[in-house]
Every structure is written in C-alpha cells, then in structure tokens.
Amino acid sequence: MSKRTVELDLATPGIDAQGRPTRVPVGLAEPDLAGEHMLINLGPQHPATHGVLRLVVELDGETVVRVIPHIGYLHSGFEKLGEYRHYNQIIPLTDRTDYLAPMANNVGVALAAEVLMGIEITPRCKVLRLIACEMSRIISHLVWLGTTSIDLGAFTPFLWAFQQRERIYNLQEMWTGARLTTSLTRVGGLMADIPDGFAAGLREFTQTFPKTLDEIDRVLTRNAVWAGRTQGVGVISAADAVSHSLSGPMLRASGVPYDLRKDKPYLDYETYDFDVPVGEHGDVYDRYLVRLEECRQSNRILAQALERLPDGPINVADPRVILPPKSRAMSDMEAMIYHFKQVMEGVKAPVGEAYVGIENPKGELGNYFVSDGTAKPVRWRIRPPAFINLSVLPKLAQGHLLSDLIAINASVDIVMGEVDR
C-alpha cells in the first residue's frame, strides 16, 4: 500500500513536510482566543452519518474535543426475534442486519447452524456460497467508495461505483428474485441454483470491472484534495486497533494482516489464490486503499470460483434437513410426511452451542447459537463488526476538525441495521 506520492502544496496551512495535516492540540490555544465549547448534533437524519446515527460533538472552535455516538434509532430486536423462529426462518432477518451485503449474512448464519447440526454441505454449494460472499464484498465496498467520495466532494466516482454495483444487483436478482433481501441460503444448502446465463454474466463482470477500479484509482488516489482530506486523519495504531477489537479493513489498514479467509478458513478459501491488502498508517487514506484493493482481490476470487464450479446438487441429500421437491411431496407419502414435519416442526438441532465467524465486508461477522434440542435456538447472538468498529470513533476524531469528522465517520464504514440490530 505504498501510493503516498501525492505532491501537496506545503505552503498550505495545516500540511507538514510529509503531506499530513497538522492540528493544534486541544487546550493549547492562546488564552485570549479561548472560548466556551459548543455542542452540536450531527444526525440522526444526516446523509454523512451513513444511517440513523446521532453524533453529539463537543467543539472548541472547529476542533473536535469529544464525540459521543448515540445509537438505537433503528433497533429491531433481531436476536430476540430469532429465538422464536426456526433456523431457516432466521435467515430473512439476516438480510436486514447488514443490508448492503445480505448474501454474506445469509451464508454466515447458515454455516453456524450447520456446525451446530454437524451438516457438511455439497461441493457445488460451497463454491456458490463463496461467490455470494465475494459479490457481497464488492457491492458493499462500492457503496462505501461512492458515498465517501460524495462526503469529501467527489461526485463522479460515486456514479462509477454505483453503476458497477447495479450490475451485481442484476445478477443477484437473476439468482434469488430479489435485489436487497435475498434470503439465499438454507440450512444444508441454498434456496435455488444459479439460473442459465448467470455464470456468463458474472464472468463478463469480472473481465470488465477492473477497468472501473483503475478509473477510480486514477481520479482519487493521487488527487491532492483527496489526499489532504484523508492522509493523517483518523489515525489508529496497530496495537490500539487490536485493543479495540477492530476487524476487517479497519484493522488491516493499521498494519494487522488478519483475515478470517486466511487465518480461519471456511468454504475452502485456503485453496484460492488471493492477497490480503494491509496498510501502514491506519488513517482514512489507508482504509480507502485497502478497500479499493480488496475489490480487486474479490474479483480474482470470483474468476477462480467460476472456473472450478462443479456440477452436482446444491443441497444435502437428507429429507430431515432439506424439503423434498414438490413433485415428490405430492406423489410420495414418505416425502409428504417429511415435508409436513419440516414445515410444522422445523429442523431440530442437537443440544449444544456453536460459533462461526466469517470475513464480511466490514469485518468479522460472528453468529453464536445455543440449542436445547428443539428447532428454535435458545439464544442467538451476533458479533457485528460495524458495531464494534464504531466504538473507536471518539478516539479517532479527537483533536481533528469538524470537517475531518465526516471523513473519519465514513471511513469506519458502518451500517446501522447491524449496529442497532
């Protein structure tokens, strides 16, 4: 991640010789200029808060003294709702947590239920789920890239990013019939196989998408305004990032090469050839570079997955887990009984507990189930990356200008459905 070759006007106030913005520490202002601190509300209805987030900001002039995030405006009680539903009925709830990467959420909860039940999914299902996860990573990063560009005054990259995102949404709609609330997975498999034309459409995307990434790279990465708004802003060290339990691009931008796809592989990620982008300075600029490069790596993974996609079933051959085909249920008594018992009673899990973490676009998404032997979990708890990453915002913003708070908050990449749950 060595792209810090931007030539800045060093005569510009607030820029040091390394091209990093300088800030006067809070409390060192001249006595005759000192005044009362001011409290302002940023949000909860504000486009730059990336959701219904309220930030109570204490300012000394334009310098941020303290930030207090207030959450809960989107609270839906997903985890408690899940305790009154069958495992398959929980999957639609996960669409609405991180609604920018619904397919990946579907995969995460299905993997946790399958570990709890001791189910091994089919080879074709593994590859298709991996494709779903990497498509989700790309569209989530494109939303972040486009909206952050608007926050900092660049409109054209937003149009480029959302145009490419729309292409993946068309593929998701072709596969699931929905664009946002996909509900793709089932315990033991998928709701449907990919249709004719999907693989060709995704292959065409992987071949043309890098051109758009190159255009965004050319417009932003060495742009003096972009660098001045992002370099040296919202810095967090590797030690502090680990101490605050950060994950995903927020952690890797600080120099910690931790990625669950490499360190705790699932869906056979260890057999794919891809790199984990890592930053050096832990600032807004490095988080941008990490996410931009992750789009390239996800594109590499998708191309490999298409080449190795095997034939075969997408669901396990167990009528106690997967609903029999409707044609069999209407003509075979045993299949009808299995169908009736699944719909009425659900898929039962053995007594026990299971936790599975996956590398979601925003970081480690964990799903924890506790079972008492029935078809509904006693407890369902989510380890939401955006919620944990948001907790470091007050530390990142202190001492920066109010305008920098917009960039810092955007760089955390939150989604409030996951934060509030």
Long-range contacts (C-beta under 8 A, 24 or more apart in sequence): 1-277, 1-278, 1-279, 1-280, 1-286, 1-289, 1-290, 1-293, 2-280, 3-221, 3-222, 3-289, 4-227, 4-231, 4-285, 5-222, 6-222, 6-223, 6-224, 6-227, 6-231, 7-224, 8-224, 8-227, 8-228, 9-224, 12-228, 15-228, 18-232, 19-227, 19-228, 19-231, 19-232, 20-231, 20-232, 21-228, 21-231, 21-232, 21-233, 21-404, 23-63, 23-399, 23-400, 23-401, 24-63, 25-399, 26-60, 26-63, 26-65, 26-398, 26-399, 29-60, 29-61, 35-60, 35-61, 37-65, 40-402, 42-405, 44-70, 44-73, 47-150, 47-151, 48-151, 48-406, 48-409, 48-410, 49-409, 50-147, 50-409, 50-410, 50-413, 50-414, 50-415, 50-416, 51-414, 51-415, 51-416, 51-417, 51-419, 52-416, 52-420, 53-390, 53-409, 53-414, 53-416, 53-419, 55-393, 55-405, 55-409, 57-402, 57-405, 59-402, 62-401, 62-402, 62-403, 63-399, 63-400, 63-401, 63-402, 64-397, 64-398, 64-399, 64-400, 64-401, 64-402, 64-404, 64-405, 65-398, 66-394, 66-398, 67-393, 67-394, 67-397, 67-398, 67-405, 68-394, 69-390, 69-393, 69-394, 71-387, 71-390, 71-416, 71-419, 71-420, 72-420, 73-416, 73-420, 74-416, 74-417, 74-419, 74-420, 75-420, 75-421, 76-417, 76-420, 76-421, 77-421, 78-382, 78-421, 79-380, 79-381, 79-382, 79-421, 82-377, 82-380, 83-376, 83-377, 83-378, 83-379, 83-380, 84-376, 85-376, 86-346, 86-347, 86-375, 86-376, 87-113, 87-187, 87-346, 87-347, 87-349, 87-369, 87-375, 87-376, 87-377, 88-186, 88-187, 88-346, 88-347, 89-346, 90-377, 90-380, 91-183, 91-184, 91-185, 91-186, 92-181, 92-183, 95-180, 95-181, 95-182, 95-183, 96-181, 96-417, 97-382, 97-384, 97-415, 97-417, 97-418, 97-421, 98-140, 98-360, 98-361, 98-362, 98-365, 98-384, 98-386, 98-415, 98-417, 98-418, 99-180, 99-181, 99-415, 99-417, 100-139, 100-140, 100-143, 100-361, 100-415, 101-136, 101-137, 101-139, 101-140, 101-360, 101-361, 101-362, 102-136, 102-180, 102-181, 102-182, 102-183, 102-184, 103-132, 103-133, 103-135, 103-136, 103-172, 103-182, 103-184, 104-132, 104-133, 104-136, 104-137, 104-358, 104-360, 104-361, 104-365, 105-360, 105-365, 106-132, 106-182, 106-183, 106-184, 106-185, 107-132, 107-133, 107-184, 107-185, 107-267, 107-358, 108-356, 108-358, 108-360, 108-365, 108-366, 108-367, 109-185, 109-367, 110-185, 110-186, 110-187, 111-266, 111-267, 111-356, 111-358, 111-367, 112-354, 112-355, 112-356, 112-367, 112-368, 112-369, 113-187, 113-349, 113-354, 113-369, 114-187, 114-188, 115-354, 115-356, 116-349, 116-350, 116-352, 116-353, 116-354, 116-369, 116-371, 117-187, 117-321, 117-347, 117-349, 117-350, 118-350, 119-187, 119-188, 119-316, 119-318, 119-321, 120-316, 121-188, 121-189, 121-316, 122-189, 122-312, 122-313, 122-314, 122-315, 122-316, 123-310, 123-312, 124-193, 124-309, 124-310, 124-311, 124-312, 124-313, 124-314, 125-189, 125-190, 125-313, 125-314, 125-315, 126-267, 126-268, 127-267, 127-268, 127-305, 127-308, 127-309, 127-310, 128-190, 128-193, 128-194, 128-309, 128-314, 129-185, 129-190, 129-267, 130-267, 130-268, 130-269, 130-272, 130-301, 130-305, 131-202, 131-302, 131-305, 131-306, 131-309, 132-184, 133-267, 133-358, 134-298, 134-301, 134-302, 134-305, 135-168, 135-171, 135-172, 135-202, 135-298, 135-302, 136-360, 136-361, 137-294, 137-295, 137-298, 137-360, 137-361, 138-164, 138-165, 138-168, 138-209, 138-295, 138-298, 138-299, 139-165, 139-168, 139-169, 140-360, 140-361, 140-362, 140-413, 141-291, 141-292, 141-294, 141-295, 141-298, 141-361, 142-295, 144-291, 144-410, 144-413, 145-216, 145-288, 145-291, 145-292, 147-410, 148-288, 148-407, 148-410, 148-411, 149-220, 151-406, 151-407, 151-410, 152-225, 152-226, 152-229, 152-230, 152-406, 152-407, 152-410, 153-225, 153-229, 154-219, 154-220, 154-223, 154-226, 156-219, 157-216, 157-219, 157-220, 160-212, 160-215, 160-216, 161-212, 161-216, 163-212, 164-205, 164-209, 164-212, 167-205, 167-209, 168-205, 170-201, 171-198, 171-201, 171-202, 171-205, 174-198, 174-201, 186-315, 186-322, 187-321, 187-347, 188-315, 188-316, 188-318, 188-321, 188-322, 188-347, 189-313, 189-314, 189-315, 189-316, 189-322, 190-314, 190-315, 192-314, 193-314, 199-306, 199-309, 202-302, 202-306, 203-303, 203-306, 205-302, 206-299, 206-302, 206-303, 206-306, 209-295, 209-299, 210-296, 210-299, 213-292, 213-295, 213-296, 213-299, 216-292, 217-292, 220-288, 221-289, 221-292, 227-285, 229-284, 229-403, 229-404, 229-407, 230-283, 230-284, 230-285, 230-288, 230-407, 230-411, 231-281, 231-283, 231-284, 231-285, 232-281, 232-283, 232-285, 233-283, 233-284, 233-285, 233-400, 233-404, 233-407, 233-408, 234-283, 234-284, 234-396, 234-397, 234-400, 234-404, 234-407, 234-408, 234-411, 235-281, 235-282, 235-283, 235-396, 236-282, 236-392, 236-395, 236-396, 237-282, 238-282, 240-392, 240-395, 241-282, 241-392, 244-388, 244-391, 244-392, 244-395, 245-388, 246-363, 246-388, 246-389, 246-392, 247-363, 247-364, 247-385, 247-388, 247-389, 248-359, 248-360, 248-361, 248-362, 248-363, 248-364, 248-385, 248-389, 248-413, 249-287, 249-290, 249-291, 249-294, 249-362, 249-363, 249-413, 250-287, 250-362, 250-363, 250-389, 250-392, 250-411, 250-412, 250-413, 251-363, 252-276, 252-277, 252-278, 252-279, 252-290, 253-278, 253-279, 253-281, 253-282, 253-283, 253-286, 253-287, 253-289, 253-290, 254-279, 254-281, 254-282, 254-286, 255-279, 255-280, 255-282, 259-359, 260-357, 260-358, 260-359, 260-364, 261-359, 264-357, 266-356, 266-358, 272-301, 272-304, 272-305, 273-300, 273-304, 274-298, 274-300, 274-301, 284-407, 284-408, 284-410, 284-411, 287-411, 287-413, 288-411, 291-413, 320-347, 321-347, 345-375, 346-375, 346-376, 347-375, 348-373, 348-374, 348-375, 349-373, 349-374, 349-375, 349-377, 357-383, 360-385, 361-413, 362-386, 362-389, 362-413, 362-414, 362-415, 362-418, 363-388, 363-389, 382-418, 382-421, 384-418, 384-419, 384-421, 385-418, 386-412, 386-413, 386-414, 386-415, 386-418, 386-419, 387-418, 387-419, 387-421, 389-413, 389-414, 390-414, 390-419
